Amino acid sequence: MPIYEYRCRQCQDEFEALVRNVRDEEQIECPQCGSTELERVLSLCARGAGHTQSVGCQPRSTGFS
């Protein structure tokens, strides 16, 4: 079950939502204003994927080399 990030087109609030299936995504509302006019945004992890300078999403060091 993926967690997606959304931005409300009404109040510009950004939030995350757990989406189990396509029908769930149609039911998501902005927690600030209740609007259903949302756009999915790329998460920080998705934007930084494949780059060594991304914030977060870095593999944890296990202490072994």
N, C-alpha and C positions, 0 to 999 in steps of 0.2 A: 504494500500500500504506500504509494508515494506521497510525499509532502510537497505541495507546490506553493510558490509565493505568488501573491496577487496584489494588484494596485487598484484601488477604487477610482473609477473615473469621475465620481461626484466630489469626494472629499480628499482624494489623493493619498489616503491612508494605505500603508503596505502591511500585509499580514500573511501568515502561513495557514494552510488548510490541508488536512488529511483527505485524500481523495481515493475512495475505494473502487469507484467505477464512474463511468461517464454520467450516469444519472445523478450521482452525488455532486458532481461538479456543477450541474445545472441548478442545484439548490443552495449554493454557497452565497452568503450575504456578507457585506462589509460589517465588521463588528462595531465600527464607529457610527455609521449612519444608516445601515440596513439596506443600502442599495445593492442591486444585483448586477449593476453595470461595472463589470470587473475585467481586467486584463491580466493575463498570466505574465509574470516577469521572470527573467533568468535569475536564479539564486546566485549568491556570491560564489558558491562552490562551482556552479556551472560556468560562470564567467571566467573563473580562474583555472579551470581544468586544463591540465597540460602545461601550465606555466609554473616556473619555480618560484615566482614572487607572489603567488596568490595568497590572500589572507584566509586563514582557516583552511580546512580540507587538506592540509598537509599530512602525509603519512606520519604516524607516530613513530618515534624512535624506539626500538626495542632494546637498545643497549648493546646489540650484537652487530658486528661488522662483517 
